[in-house]
Amino acid sequence: MAYLLCGMAVIMFIVLIYLLTKTIIEKNAQSISMTKILGYTNHEVSSIYIVSTSIIVSLFILITVPLDYAILKPIFEAMMKKEMAGWMPLNVSALTFLKTIIIGFISYFIVMLIEYRKIKKIPMQDALKNIE
């Protein structure tokens, strides 16, 4: 059951990050198209949008993993004391934290590759069609 729960959490994380980056890219499609007209390469354009998102996602992964543990440990211990006559302490190894962070970064990297392809597909004509 634990592996199933972890798998679903990873899938939800990928979907959430994908929707976040997709929204950013779609809202800035005209700007992306304009920067392509100005001579920027696909790599340079994607670095503008993907690097900023990467920094934020990386910071939040590194901050929230220990924060989740700090919040859930007292809740788990209180629940175990209330529901059971004997209770087990919650121990999470450093390896578990490391695996969680690595899985988060790998998942984000997959989303980043998908969004990089999307940026490459945005045509330069979009900026010229919508000039106001």
Buried (B, 14 or more C-beta within 10 A) or exposed (E): EEEEEEEEBBEEBBEEBBEBBBEBBEEBBBBBBBBBEEEBEBEEBBBBBBEEBBEEBBEEBEEBBEEEBEEEBEEBBEEBEEEEEEBEEEEBEEEEBEEBBEBBBEBBEEBBEEBBEBBEEBEEEBBEEEEE
